[in-house]
Amino acid sequence: MNALRFDEPVYLTVGIGVPAEIASVERAYALLNDWPVWRRNSAHAVALNACKAALAGEIDAETGRTTLVAFAKRSNALAGDAEDVAIVPSSISGSAIRLMELRP
């Protein structure tokens, strides 16, 4: 499964100031799959399909990462790098992240 890890993690803001470290295709797919429907756009669909293809071995993990970054930029969800953000532990599931996002 190491082939599904990103060379560098992507940091997304998933709630009000709540960044999450996304370091693998599996985590990216889970986050995108749980992304609120009202916040989805065409870049979301591309990133979700790319991560699904990476999980199936049809494309490499870095291609999935590239589409995730494009989605995050388009959605204003791209956080800074590791030095700039406090990280949500990777043990928190996509559903838990979604709950954090919905809290005021």
MDAnalysis code that builds the backbone (N, CA, C; Angstrom):
import MDAnalysis as mda
import numpy as np

u = mda.Universe.empty(312, n_residues=104, atom_resindex=np.repeat(np.arange(104), 3), trajectory=True)
u.add_TopologyAttr("name", ["N", "CA", "C"] * 104)
u.add_TopologyAttr("resid", np.arange(1, 105))
u.add_TopologyAttr("resname", ["MET", "ASN", "ALA", "LEU", "ARG", "PHE", "ASP", "GLU", "PRO", "VAL", "TYR", "LEU", "THR", "VAL", "GLY", "ILE", "GLY", "VAL", "PRO", "ALA", "GLU", "ILE", "ALA", "SER", "VAL", "GLU", "ARG", "ALA", "TYR", "ALA", "LEU", "LEU", "ASN", "ASP", "TRP", "PRO", "VAL", "TRP", "ARG", "ARG", "ASN", "SER", "ALA", "HIS", "ALA", "VAL", "ALA", "LEU", "ASN", "ALA", "CYS", "LYS", "ALA", "ALA", "LEU", "ALA", "GLY", "GLU", "ILE", "ASP", "ALA", "GLU", "THR", "GLY", "ARG", "THR", "THR", "LEU", "VAL", "ALA", "PHE", "ALA", "LYS", "ARG", "SER", "ASN", "ALA", "LEU", "ALA", "GLY", "ASP", "ALA", "GLU", "ASP", "VAL", "ALA", "ILE", "VAL", "PRO", "SER", "SER", "ILE", "SER", "GLY", "SER", "ALA", "ILE", "ARG", "LEU", "MET", "GLU", "LEU", "ARG", "PRO"])
u.atoms.positions = np.array([
    [0.819, -1.207, 0.000],
    [0.000, 0.000, 0.000],
    [0.857, 1.262, 0.000],
    [2.152, 1.145, 0.177],
    [3.028, 2.309, 0.167],
    [2.949, 3.061, -1.152],
    [2.635, 2.359, -2.245],
    [2.531, 3.009, -3.552],
    [1.373, 4.001, -3.591],
    [0.463, 3.920, -2.635],
    [-0.685, 4.816, -2.610],
    [-0.461, 6.027, -1.712],
    [0.733, 6.170, -1.145],
    [1.069, 7.334, -0.331],
    [1.595, 8.437, -1.240],
    [1.293, 9.679, -0.870],
    [1.786, 10.825, -1.626],
    [3.242, 11.098, -1.250],
    [4.006, 11.618, -2.204],
    [5.387, 12.019, -1.905],
    [5.386, 13.113, -0.842],
    [4.451, 14.038, -0.938],
    [4.280, 15.097, 0.058],
    [2.802, 15.189, 0.391],
    [2.462, 15.319, 1.670],
    [1.042, 15.431, 2.020],
    [0.431, 16.730, 1.510],
    [-0.877, 16.723, 1.412],
    [-1.655, 17.904, 1.054],
    [-2.411, 18.305, 2.315],
    [-2.463, 19.593, 2.598],
    [-3.164, 20.094, 3.774],
    [-4.407, 20.846, 3.325],
    [-5.563, 20.341, 3.740],
    [-6.828, 20.958, 3.394],
    [-7.496, 21.498, 4.643],
    [-8.119, 22.645, 4.500],
    [-8.931, 23.186, 5.582],
    [-10.317, 22.582, 5.420],
    [-10.721, 21.790, 6.410],
    [-11.984, 21.069, 6.295],
    [-13.066, 21.654, 7.195],
    [-12.744, 22.647, 7.925],
    [-13.708, 23.313, 8.789],
    [-13.197, 24.715, 9.039],
    [-13.804, 25.404, 9.944],
    [-13.367, 26.755, 10.238],
    [-11.999, 26.673, 10.923],
    [-10.962, 26.868, 10.127],
    [-9.603, 26.818, 10.640],
    [-9.134, 25.444, 11.055],
    [-9.779, 24.376, 10.581],
    [-9.395, 23.018, 10.955],
    [-8.724, 22.350, 9.757],
    [-7.386, 22.340, 9.722],
    [-6.693, 21.692, 8.607],
    [-6.521, 20.192, 8.843],
    [-6.477, 19.452, 7.762],
    [-6.251, 18.008, 7.822],
    [-5.105, 17.648, 6.892],
    [-4.260, 16.740, 7.347],
    [-3.167, 16.246, 6.523],
    [-3.683, 15.063, 5.710],
    [-3.535, 15.149, 4.407],
    [-3.934, 14.080, 3.501],
    [-2.647, 13.552, 2.870],
    [-2.248, 12.341, 3.276],
    [-0.962, 11.802, 2.840],
    [-1.088, 10.563, 1.971],
    [-2.314, 10.169, 1.655],
    [-2.489, 8.960, 0.845],
    [-3.745, 9.065, -0.007],
    [-3.786, 8.225, -1.018],
    [-4.958, 8.175, -1.890],
    [-6.183, 7.745, -1.089],
    [-6.010, 6.788, -0.183],
    [-7.144, 6.305, 0.612],
    [-7.770, 7.432, 1.419],
    [-6.931, 8.218, 2.064],
    [-7.426, 9.333, 2.888],
    [-8.071, 10.408, 2.012],
    [-7.465, 10.673, 0.862],
    [-8.035, 11.655, -0.060],
    [-9.406, 11.194, -0.545],
    [-9.511, 9.933, -0.913],
    [-10.781, 9.397, -1.395],
    [-11.847, 9.474, -0.303],
    [-11.479, 9.111, 0.921],
    [-12.439, 9.158, 2.032],
    [-12.918, 10.588, 2.263],
    [-11.996, 11.535, 2.259],
    [-12.378, 12.932, 2.469],
    [-13.271, 13.435, 1.341],
    [-12.898, 13.137, 0.100],
    [-13.693, 13.588, -1.040],
    [-15.066, 12.927, -1.067],
    [-15.112, 11.665, -0.693],
    [-16.374, 10.939, -0.676],
    [-17.327, 11.509, 0.377],
    [-16.769, 12.009, 1.482],
    [-17.567, 12.585, 2.564],
    [-17.769, 14.092, 2.424],
    [-17.193, 14.694, 1.388],
    [-17.291, 16.141, 1.189],
    [-18.767, 16.521, 1.046],
    [-19.221, 17.565, 1.710],
    [-20.632, 17.961, 1.624],
    [-21.072, 18.202, 0.175],
    [-22.206, 17.678, -0.164],
    [-22.713, 17.776, -1.533],
    [-22.816, 19.232, -1.980],
    [-23.257, 20.098, -1.114],
    [-23.432, 21.500, -1.485],
    [-22.116, 22.219, -1.748],
    [-20.977, 21.606, -1.345],
    [-19.666, 22.227, -1.584],
    [-18.928, 21.582, -2.754],
    [-19.542, 20.616, -3.415],
    [-18.885, 19.922, -4.526],
    [-18.975, 20.747, -5.805],
    [-17.972, 20.554, -6.663],
    [-17.943, 21.223, -7.959],
    [-17.307, 20.265, -8.965],
    [-17.061, 20.728, -10.170],
    [-16.493, 19.840, -11.186],
    [-15.087, 19.368, -10.801],
    [-14.322, 20.208, -10.119],
    [-12.982, 19.804, -9.677],
    [-13.074, 18.674, -8.643],
    [-14.123, 18.700, -7.834],
    [-14.342, 17.619, -6.866],
    [-14.549, 16.302, -7.596],
    [-15.396, 16.316, -8.623],
    [-15.672, 15.093, -9.386],
    [-14.402, 14.549, -10.030],
    [-13.575, 15.426, -10.577],
    [-12.323, 15.000, -11.205],
    [-11.401, 14.369, -10.158],
    [-11.251, 15.031, -9.002],
    [-10.374, 14.517, -7.942],
    [-10.893, 13.186, -7.394],
    [-12.197, 13.080, -7.179],
    [-12.776, 11.841, -6.674],
    [-12.550, 10.705, -7.665],
    [-12.793, 10.959, -8.948],
    [-12.571, 9.925, -9.968],
    [-11.102, 9.553, -10.090],
    [-10.216, 10.526, -9.954],
    [-8.785, 10.241, -10.032],
    [-8.333, 9.382, -8.852],
    [-8.812, 9.696, -7.666],
    [-8.448, 8.885, -6.495],
    [-9.012, 7.471, -6.619],
    [-10.203, 7.353, -7.150],
    [-10.794, 6.031, -7.376],
    [-9.950, 5.247, -8.379],
    [-9.501, 5.903, -9.439],
    [-8.646, 5.261, -10.438],
    [-7.297, 4.856, -9.837],
    [-6.756, 5.704, -8.962],
    [-5.481, 5.365, -8.301],
    [-5.653, 4.153, -7.396],
    [-6.774, 4.090, -6.681],
    [-7.044, 2.934, -5.824],
    [-7.153, 1.651, -6.645],
    [-7.648, 1.776, -7.862],
    [-7.800, 0.618, -8.749],
    [-6.509, 0.298, -9.505],
    [-5.475, 1.129, -9.310],
    [-4.200, 0.896, -9.975],
    [-4.155, 1.380, -11.415],
    [-5.125, 2.189, -11.807],
    [-5.191, 2.683, -13.178],
    [-4.305, 3.903, -13.414],
    [-4.046, 4.677, -12.362],
    [-3.133, 5.823, -12.428],
    [-2.284, 5.810, -11.163],
    [-1.234, 6.609, -11.138],
    [-0.380, 6.636, -9.941],
    [-0.922, 7.600, -8.893],
    [-0.416, 7.443, -7.686],
    [-0.886, 8.247, -6.551],
    [-0.631, 9.736, -6.764],
    [0.473, 10.081, -7.386],
    [0.798, 11.497, -7.571],
    [-0.166, 12.196, -8.527],
    [-0.721, 11.464, -9.470],
    [-1.747, 12.045, -10.341],
    [-2.999, 12.340, -9.518],
    [-3.345, 11.420, -8.626],
    [-4.460, 11.663, -7.714],
    [-4.194, 12.868, -6.837],
    [-2.971, 12.994, -6.346],
    [-2.589, 14.129, -5.506],
    [-2.752, 15.447, -6.270],
    [-2.308, 15.456, -7.513],
    [-2.396, 16.670, -8.334],
    [-3.837, 17.127, -8.491],
    [-4.744, 16.185, -8.709],
    [-6.151, 16.558, -8.851],
    [-6.739, 17.009, -7.518],
    [-6.264, 16.419, -6.413],
    [-6.712, 16.853, -5.088],
    [-6.294, 18.294, -4.828],
    [-5.060, 18.622, -5.167],
    [-4.563, 19.996, -4.983],
    [-5.367, 20.977, -5.839],
    [-5.645, 20.594, -7.091],
    [-6.436, 21.465, -7.966],
    [-7.830, 21.694, -7.386],
    [-8.443, 20.630, -6.885],
    [-9.756, 20.759, -6.246],
    [-9.675, 21.680, -5.036],
    [-8.672, 21.472, -4.193],
    [-8.535, 22.262, -2.973],
    [-8.327, 23.741, -3.292],
    [-7.525, 24.026, -4.299],
    [-7.306, 25.422, -4.695],
    [-8.601, 26.043, -5.207],
    [-9.304, 25.313, -6.054],
    [-10.548, 25.845, -6.629],
    [-11.617, 26.056, -5.562],
    [-11.568, 25.226, -4.523],
    [-12.569, 25.295, -3.455],
    [-12.129, 26.159, -2.281],
    [-10.966, 26.801, -2.405],
    [-10.400, 27.594, -1.307],
    [-10.241, 26.760, -0.040],
    [-9.874, 25.505, -0.209],
    [-9.705, 24.595, 0.924],
    [-8.250, 24.207, 1.132],
    [-7.337, 24.759, 0.328],
    [-5.929, 24.417, 0.453],
    [-5.324, 25.213, 1.606],
    [-4.804, 24.484, 2.595],
    [-4.147, 25.120, 3.740],
    [-2.659, 25.259, 3.417],
    [-1.893, 25.825, 4.342],
    [-0.458, 25.959, 4.157],
    [0.240, 24.621, 4.267],
    [1.551, 24.666, 4.415],
    [2.303, 23.422, 4.590],
    [2.407, 23.078, 6.076],
    [3.172, 22.042, 6.394],
    [3.228, 21.502, 7.757],
    [3.620, 22.548, 8.797],
    [4.471, 23.493, 8.429],
    [4.909, 24.503, 9.394],
    [3.817, 25.532, 9.676],
    [2.862, 25.649, 8.755],
    [1.850, 26.698, 8.864],
    [0.563, 26.259, 9.542],
    [0.355, 24.957, 9.713],
    [-0.947, 24.487, 10.185],
    [-0.812, 23.547, 11.365],
    [-1.856, 23.519, 12.174],
    [-1.985, 22.497, 13.211],
    [-2.759, 21.359, 12.567],
    [-2.235, 20.161, 12.625],
    [-2.756, 19.046, 11.858],
    [-3.840, 18.281, 12.610],
    [-4.895, 17.895, 11.884],
    [-5.880, 16.959, 12.404],
    [-5.262, 15.574, 12.255],
    [-5.174, 14.789, 13.311],
    [-4.544, 13.469, 13.207],
    [-5.184, 12.619, 12.121],
    [-4.357, 11.822, 11.424],
    [-4.869, 11.002, 10.336],
    [-5.780, 9.895, 10.829],
    [-5.824, 9.674, 12.152],
    [-6.718, 8.655, 12.690],
    [-8.175, 9.113, 12.694],
    [-8.408, 10.402, 12.468],
    [-9.769, 10.911, 12.413],
    [-10.330, 10.612, 11.031],
    [-11.481, 10.002, 10.981],
    [-12.078, 9.580, 9.715],
    [-12.682, 10.760, 8.970],
    [-12.987, 10.509, 7.698],
    [-13.639, 11.524, 6.884],
    [-14.954, 11.957, 7.485],
    [-15.718, 11.030, 8.058],
    [-17.002, 11.374, 8.667],
    [-16.810, 12.291, 9.861],
    [-15.783, 12.028, 10.667],
    [-15.511, 12.890, 11.819],
    [-15.088, 14.274, 11.362],
    [-14.312, 14.334, 10.280],
    [-13.906, 15.628, 9.748],
    [-15.141, 16.379, 9.270],
    [-16.049, 15.692, 8.629],
    [-17.270, 16.334, 8.150],
    [-18.077, 16.897, 9.306],
    [-18.148, 16.164, 10.418],
    [-18.864, 16.658, 11.590],
    [-18.201, 17.920, 12.132],
    [-16.863, 17.934, 12.173],
    [-16.152, 19.120, 12.641],
    [-16.471, 20.306, 11.739],
    [-16.572, 20.039, 10.446],
    [-16.830, 21.113, 9.490],
    [-18.218, 21.712, 9.698],
    [-19.164, 20.894, 10.087],
    [-20.533, 21.365, 10.230],
    [-20.788, 22.089, 11.542],
    [-19.885, 21.938, 12.511],
    [-20.069, 22.615, 13.797],
    [-19.792, 24.102, 13.647],
    [-20.581, 24.924, 14.363],
    [-20.360, 26.388, 14.278],
    [-19.067, 26.801, 14.960],
])
